[in-house]
C-alpha cells in the first residue's frame, strides 16, 4: 500500500523541547499507531507536524501491507 493512500481522520500530536531538538509524537486515533521523531526547533510547528504525518502514514501503510496487503482508511 502506498502511504499517499492512507487517510488520517484524527491525529494527536505532542511536541516537546528536549535540549537542542524537538521530540514529536503522533498517534492515529483510529488505529492507535504511534510514531516518534525528532526535529530542529528552528523549523515551524506546522513543518514538524507535516513530517510526523508523513511518517505516520508510512508506518500505517507498511503495517497494512505486512498484515494482509489490504487497504484501510485510517
PyMOL commands that set and color helices and strands:
alter all, ss='L'
color gray80, all
select helices_A, chain A and resi 3-5+45-67
alter helices_A, ss='H'
color red, helices_A
select strands_A, chain A and resi 11-18+21-28+34-39
alter strands_A, ss='S'
color yellow, strands_A
deselect
rebuild
show_as cartoon
